[in-house]
Amino acid sequence: MFKAIVSAETLQETLDSVSVLVEECKIRLEEEGLEIRAVDPANVGMVDLTLNADAFESYEADGGIIGVNLSRLEDIAGMANRGQLIELELDEKTRKLEIRIDGLEYTLALIDPDSIRQEPDIPDLDLAAEIILSGEDVDRAVTAADMVSDHIALGVDEQQGFFYVDAEGDTDDVHFELHEEDLIDLELGPAHSLFSLDYLSDMNKAIPKDAEVTAELGEEFPVKLHFDIAEGKGQVTYMLAPRIQSD
């Protein structure tokens, strides 16, 4: 059983956070809210999302799992105007999702959850450094690095107490520093890892510019990025595996 009413903005923000990595996913319809955990086909990027029941105008669910094509569901949600509400209801007999937006009714065929990639386990990593910065600064760093390279180094200078971003291209380089006074918070620790900019650029598209983003880093370890959506009633964690640096 699943029946919910949600604002178009909240649904779009939720779907965008996942669709930057995967085209289809399982959605767990828990009593406390939605849960989505997925990994991209190359096992490089992972997303873990929860959307609490109080992010909805109304919400009823009993713990089922549905499989969805994200781009089709995004297209439907995108038909709603800002401020409109979207009604969602699972038809138990047909196993289809009934979607209603102000007189428009759409019936979405679901995907067999067993045919979708298994949900990943989130590794328990002890990452030495933690940086809390604005989504706007994440966007500045990723956008600048993307102009010169296809990979990006994230790290912490423990001696001088700052977080840095480096990108080296064939001809041009980018270096970006954020010191403690520029950051919301900084926990120093040994941290330097190289990442694919393709993935980080995709993740960046879904990070609200006004969000507080917590980045956990280590040396040659994955990066974890946490931020809130839906006015704090939803949480997203991205994890991105490092690129192995060759000498």
C-alpha positions in Angstrom: 0.0 0.0 0.0 1.2 3.4 -0.9 -0.7 6.7 -1.2 0.9 10.2 -0.9 0.5 13.8 -1.9 3.7 15.8 -2.3 4.7 19.2 -3.7 6.2 19.2 -7.3 9.4 20.9 -6.0 10.0 18.2 -3.4 9.4 15.3 -5.8 11.6 16.9 -8.5 14.4 17.6 -6.1 14.3 14.0 -4.8 14.3 12.4 -8.3 17.1 14.7 -9.5 19.3 13.7 -6.6 19.2 10.1 -7.8 18.9 10.4 -11.6 22.3 12.1 -11.9 23.7 8.6 -11.2 21.2 6.0 -12.3 18.4 5.6 -14.8 16.3 3.3 -12.7 16.1 2.4 -9.0 14.2 0.7 -6.2 12.2 2.9 -3.9 11.5 1.5 -0.5 8.1 2.7 0.7 8.7 2.6 4.5 6.2 3.8 7.1 8.6 6.7 8.1 9.2 7.8 4.5 10.9 6.9 1.2 14.4 5.3 1.0 16.5 5.0 -2.2 20.0 3.5 -2.4 21.7 3.0 -5.7 25.1 2.7 -7.4 25.9 3.6 -10.9 26.7 0.8 -13.5 30.5 1.3 -13.1 30.4 1.0 -9.3 32.0 4.4 -9.0 29.3 6.7 -7.6 26.6 5.8 -5.0 23.6 7.6 -3.6 21.7 7.1 -0.4 18.6 9.1 0.0 15.8 9.4 2.6 12.7 11.5 2.3 10.8 11.7 5.6 7.0 11.2 5.7 6.7 14.8 7.0 8.1 16.1 3.7 4.7 15.1 2.2 1.3 16.8 2.5 0.0 13.3 3.3 1.7 9.9 3.3 0.7 6.3 3.8 2.9 3.3 3.1 3.4 -0.2 4.6 7.0 -1.2 3.6 6.7 -2.3 0.0 9.4 -1.9 -2.7 8.7 -0.5 -6.2 11.1 -0.2 -9.2 10.9 3.0 -11.3 12.3 4.4 -14.5 13.6 7.8 -13.2 13.5 9.7 -16.4 9.9 8.8 -17.1 8.9 9.7 -13.6 10.9 13.0 -13.8 9.1 13.9 -17.1 5.7 13.4 -15.4 6.7 15.4 -12.3 8.1 18.1 -14.6 4.6 18.7 -16.0 3.5 20.2 -12.7 3.9 23.9 -12.2 5.7 25.4 -9.2 3.5 25.1 -6.1 1.3 22.4 -7.5 0.7 19.1 -5.6 1.3 15.7 -7.1 -0.8 12.7 -5.9 0.8 9.3 -6.0 -1.0 6.0 -5.5 0.1 2.4 -6.0 -2.5 0.2 -7.7 -2.1 -3.1 -5.9 -3.8 -5.1 -8.7 -2.0 -3.7 -11.8 1.2 -2.9 -9.9 1.2 0.5 -11.6 1.7 3.9 -10.1 -1.3 6.3 -10.6 -0.1 9.9 -10.7 -2.5 12.9 -10.6 -1.6 16.5 -11.2 -4.6 19.0 -11.2 -6.9 17.0 -13.4 -4.2 15.2 -15.4 -4.0 11.5 -14.7 -1.0 9.4 -15.7 -0.5 5.7 -15.1 3.2 4.7 -14.9 4.2 1.1 -15.5 6.7 0.0 -12.8 9.8 -2.1 -13.2 10.2 -5.5 -11.4 12.5 -4.6 -8.5 14.3 -7.9 -8.9 15.5 -6.8 -12.4 17.2 -3.7 -11.0 20.7 -3.8 -9.7 21.1 -4.8 -6.1 21.2 -1.9 -3.6 24.8 -1.4 -2.4 26.1 -1.7 1.1 27.5 1.6 2.3 31.0 1.0 3.6 31.9 2.2 7.0 34.9 4.4 6.3 36.9 6.2 8.9 37.7 9.4 7.0 40.1 11.8 8.7 39.0 15.2 7.5 35.5 16.8 7.5 34.7 20.0 5.6 31.4 21.8 5.8 30.9 24.3 3.0 28.1 25.9 1.0 26.7 24.4 -2.1 27.7 27.6 -3.9 31.3 26.9 -3.1 31.1 23.3 -4.3 29.6 24.7 -7.5 32.4 27.2 -7.9 35.1 24.6 -7.4 33.6 22.0 -9.7 32.8 24.4 -12.4 36.3 26.0 -12.4 38.0 22.5 -12.4 35.7 21.3 -15.2 37.0 24.1 -17.5 40.6 22.6 -17.5 40.5 18.9 -16.7 38.5 15.7 -16.4 39.7 15.0 -12.9 39.9 16.9 -9.6 41.9 16.6 -6.5 40.3 17.4 -3.1 42.4 17.7 0.0 43.3 19.4 3.3 46.5 21.3 4.2 46.8 20.4 7.8 49.7 22.8 8.5 48.0 25.9 7.1 44.5 24.8 7.9 42.6 25.0 4.6 40.6 22.9 2.2 41.8 22.9 -1.4 40.7 21.8 -4.9 43.3 21.2 -7.7 42.7 20.5 -11.3 45.5 20.1 -13.9 44.9 20.3 -17.6 47.1 20.0 -20.6 47.7 23.7 -20.6 45.7 25.3 -17.8 45.5 24.6 -14.0 43.0 25.5 -11.3 43.8 25.9 -7.6 41.0 26.9 -5.2 41.5 27.3 -1.4 38.9 27.8 1.3 40.4 28.7 4.7 38.6 28.1 8.1 37.1 31.6 8.0 35.6 30.8 4.5 34.1 27.5 5.7 31.2 26.6 7.9 33.4 24.1 9.7 36.7 22.3 9.2 38.1 19.2 11.0 41.7 18.8 10.0 43.2 15.4 9.1 45.4 13.9 6.4 43.3 14.1 3.2 44.1 14.1 -0.5 42.3 12.1 -3.2 41.8 12.3 -7.0 38.2 12.0 -8.5 36.5 11.9 -11.8 35.0 15.2 -12.7 32.3 13.6 -14.8 30.7 12.1 -11.6 31.3 15.1 -9.4 29.8 17.5 -12.0 26.7 15.3 -12.2 26.4 15.2 -8.4 26.9 19.0 -8.3 23.9 19.5 -10.5 21.7 18.1 -7.7 23.3 19.9 -4.8 21.2 23.1 -3.8 23.4 26.2 -4.0 22.1 27.3 -0.5 22.8 23.9 1.0 25.3 23.1 3.8 27.4 20.3 2.3 29.5 18.1 4.5 32.5 16.5 2.7 34.4 13.7 4.4 37.8 13.0 3.0 40.9 10.7 3.5 44.0 9.8 1.6 43.2 7.8 -1.5 39.8 7.1 -0.1 36.3 7.8 -1.4 34.7 11.1 -0.6 31.3 11.3 1.1 29.1 14.3 0.5 26.0 14.9 2.7 23.3 17.5 2.3 19.7 18.1 3.1 16.8 18.5 0.6 13.1 19.3 1.1 13.7 22.0 3.7 15.6 19.6 5.9 13.0 16.8 5.7 15.2 14.7 3.3 18.8 13.7 3.4 21.2 12.8 0.5 24.6 11.1 0.8 26.8 10.7 -2.3 29.9 8.5 -2.2 32.5 8.7 -5.0 35.4 6.3 -5.4 38.8 7.8 -6.0 40.8 7.5 -9.2 44.0 5.6 -8.7 46.9 8.0 -9.4 49.6 6.7 -11.7 53.1 8.0 -11.4 
